[in-house]
């Protein structure tokens, strides 16, 4: 019992150190956020699809709220590799040496997929949704007045989810290698996953079939890619289990 308590204390202390490290880097990244936030806000506010559209602040604190949110978002993206490395360092003591080197490769892949997802949301999804809603407003004779807070809220709700959605393949591989999921599980629950993707697209997008396809099809493709990647991870998992069994014997 004492050994278990000591082991728990050691794990807790290790986790605390990892979290403190992330907090230190996050605090430092906030300074970078202060530097890049205004140019980024200007770029987002003056994107091509906002041409000839004047934005309004309906509350006194709206500009400050947007400024702070953008700073935090920039800081989070900057320290994402740090978060991944600290997570990797925390779980690697329970992995084999070969598994450690393989999982370390997840860090740059996660960063690349995050940026690809954000780029896809910003350059493909957002322009299409805004064009659709603006055209609909013109057809209905409605003059669109955009609140700056609502506009940036829409951007974050649309762009950031794709940064996480694009993590599906690497997350699947990771969970498979831990033995949490299997390719068989993913295949068996494919229809439920498709339904969830369709619902998620309905939440993000306006009621337009083309927009739904624009959002749902990439997620379906990522899911199918994840199934094939899971097969690789599952073979590694079985091999690791076999190696552990041989070592115990």
C-alpha positions in Angstrom: 0.0 0.0 0.0 2.8 2.4 0.8 4.5 1.6 -2.5 1.2 2.4 -4.3 0.9 5.7 -2.5 4.5 6.6 -3.2 4.0 5.7 -6.9 0.9 7.8 -7.1 2.7 10.8 -5.4 5.5 10.5 -7.9 3.1 10.5 -10.8 1.2 13.4 -9.4 4.4 15.4 -8.9 5.6 14.6 -12.4 2.2 15.8 -13.8 2.4 19.0 -11.7 5.9 19.7 -13.2 4.6 19.1 -16.7 1.7 21.4 -16.2 3.9 24.1 -14.7 6.2 23.9 -17.7 3.2 24.4 -20.0 2.0 27.4 -18.0 5.5 29.0 -18.2 5.6 28.6 -21.9 2.0 29.8 -22.2 2.8 32.9 -20.3 5.8 33.6 -22.6 3.7 32.9 -25.7 1.2 35.5 -24.5 3.8 38.2 -25.2 4.0 36.9 -28.8 0.2 37.0 -28.9 0.3 40.7 -27.9 2.7 41.4 -30.8 0.8 39.5 -33.5 -2.8 40.0 -32.4 -3.4 43.4 -33.9 -2.0 42.5 -37.4 -4.0 39.3 -37.3 -7.2 41.0 -36.2 -6.7 43.5 -39.0 -6.2 40.7 -41.5 -9.3 38.8 -40.4 -11.4 42.0 -40.3 -10.3 43.0 -43.8 -10.5 39.6 -45.5 -11.6 39.6 -49.1 -15.2 38.5 -48.2 -15.6 41.5 -45.9 -15.1 44.0 -48.7 -17.6 46.9 -48.5 -18.9 45.6 -45.1 -18.7 47.8 -42.1 -18.4 46.1 -38.7 -19.9 47.5 -35.5 -19.2 47.1 -31.8 -22.5 46.8 -30.0 -20.9 46.7 -26.6 -18.1 48.8 -25.2 -16.0 45.8 -24.2 -16.3 44.0 -27.6 -12.9 45.2 -29.0 -11.1 44.3 -25.8 -12.8 40.9 -25.7 -11.7 40.1 -29.2 -8.2 41.3 -28.6 -7.8 39.0 -25.6 -9.3 36.0 -27.3 -7.0 36.4 -30.3 -4.0 36.7 -28.0 -4.9 33.5 -26.1 -5.6 31.7 -29.4 -2.2 32.7 -30.8 -0.4 31.6 -27.6 -2.2 28.2 -27.6 -1.1 27.5 -31.2 2.5 28.6 -30.5 2.8 26.3 -27.4 0.9 23.3 -29.0 4.2 21.5 -29.7 5.2 22.1 -26.0 1.9 20.6 -24.8 2.4 17.6 -27.0 6.0 17.1 -25.9 5.1 17.3 -22.2 2.3 14.8 -22.8 4.7 12.6 -24.6 7.2 12.9 -21.8 4.6 12.0 -19.2 3.4 8.8 -20.9 6.7 7.5 -22.5 8.0 5.8 -19.3 5.4 3.1 -19.9 6.4 2.6 -23.6 9.1 0.6 -25.3 12.1 2.5 -26.7 10.9 2.0 -30.3 7.4 3.2 -29.3 8.9 6.3 -27.8 10.7 7.3 -31.0 7.5 6.6 -33.1 5.2 8.6 -30.8 7.7 11.5 -30.7 7.0 11.9 -34.4 3.4 12.7 -33.5 4.4 16.2 -32.4 5.3 17.8 -35.7 2.4 15.8 -37.4 -0.1 17.2 -34.9 1.2 20.8 -35.6 1.0 20.3 -39.4 -2.5 18.9 -39.2 -3.6 21.7 -36.9 -2.4 24.3 -39.3 -3.9 22.5 -42.3 -7.3 22.3 -40.6 -7.2 26.0 -39.7 -6.2 26.9 -43.3 -9.0 24.7 -44.7 -11.6 26.3 -42.4 -10.4 29.8 -43.2 -9.7 29.7 -46.9 -12.4 27.2 -48.0 -15.3 26.9 -45.5 -15.6 30.5 -44.2 -15.7 32.3 -47.6 -18.4 29.8 -48.8 -20.6 30.2 -45.8 -20.3 34.0 -45.8 -21.0 34.2 -49.5 -24.1 32.0 -49.1 -25.5 34.0 -46.2 -24.8 37.4 -47.8 -26.4 36.3 -51.1 -29.4 35.0 -49.1 -29.6 38.4 -47.4 -29.7 40.2 -50.7 -32.4 37.9 -52.1 -34.5 38.6 -49.0 -33.9 42.3 -49.1 -32.1 42.3 -45.8 -29.2 44.8 -45.1 -26.6 42.9 -43.2 -25.1 44.6 -40.2 -22.2 42.7 -38.7 -21.2 43.0 -35.1 -17.5 42.7 -34.7 -17.9 40.3 -31.7 -20.3 38.1 -33.6 -18.1 38.1 -36.7 -15.0 36.9 -34.8 -17.1 34.5 -32.8 -18.3 33.0 -36.1 -14.7 32.7 -37.3 -13.4 30.9 -34.2 -16.4 28.5 -34.1 -15.8 27.7 -37.8 -12.1 27.6 -38.1 -10.8 26.1 -34.8 -12.9 22.9 -35.0 -11.2 22.0 -38.2 -7.9 22.3 -36.6 -9.0 19.6 -34.1 -11.0 17.5 -36.7 -7.8 17.2 -38.8 -6.2 15.5 -35.8 -8.4 12.5 -36.4 -5.8 10.2 -38.1 -3.0 10.8 -35.6 -5.4 10.5 -32.6 -6.7 7.3 -34.0 -3.2 5.9 -34.5 -2.3 6.9 -30.9 -5.4 5.4 -29.3 -5.0 2.2 -31.4 -1.4 1.7 -30.3 -2.6 2.1 -26.7 -5.1 -0.7 -27.3 -8.1 1.6 -26.6 -9.7 1.3 -30.1 -9.3 -1.1 -33.0 -9.9 -0.9 -36.8 -12.8 -3.3 -36.3 -14.4 -0.9 -33.8 -14.1 2.0 -36.3 -15.6 -0.1 -39.1 -18.4 -1.3 -37.0 -19.4 2.2 -35.8 -18.8 3.9 -39.2 -22.5 4.8 -39.7 -22.7 6.4 -36.2 -19.6 8.4 -36.9 -21.0 9.6 -40.2 -24.2 10.7 -38.4 -22.2 12.6 -35.8 -20.3 14.3 -38.7 -23.5 15.3 -40.4 -24.9 16.8 -37.2 -21.6 18.7 -36.6 -21.8 20.1 -40.1 -25.4 21.2 -39.5 -24.3 23.0 -36.3 -21.5 24.8 -38.1 -23.0 25.5 -41.5 -26.2 27.2 -42.7 -29.0 25.1 -44.1 -27.5 24.5 -47.6 -26.7 21.1 -49.1 -23.5 22.2 -50.7 -22.2 23.6 -47.5 -23.0 20.4 -45.7 -21.1 18.4 -48.3 -18.2 20.9 -48.1 -18.0 20.2 -44.4 -19.0 16.5 -44.2 -17.0 15.1 -47.1 -13.5 16.1 -45.7 -14.5 14.6 -42.3 -15.6 11.3 -43.9 -12.4 11.2 -45.9 -10.4 11.7 -42.7 -12.4 9.0 -40.9 -11.7 6.5 -43.7 -8.0 7.4 -43.7 -8.1 6.9 -39.9 -9.4 3.4 -40.4 -6.4 2.5 -42.6 -4.0 4.2 -40.2 -5.6 2.3 -37.3 -4.7 -1.0 -39.0 -1.0 0.0 -38.9 -1.3 1.0 -35.2 -3.2 -2.2 -34.4 -0.4 -4.4 -35.9 2.1 -2.4 -33.8 -0.1 -2.9 -30.7 -0.3 -6.7 -31.2 3.4 -6.9 -31.9 4.1 -4.9 -28.7 1.8 -7.2 -26.7 3.5 -10.3 -28.1 6.9 -8.8 -27.2 5.8 -8.1 -23.7 4.5 -11.6 -23.3 7.8 -13.1 -24.5 9.7 -10.8 -22.1 7.5 -12.0 -19.2 8.1 -15.6 -20.0 
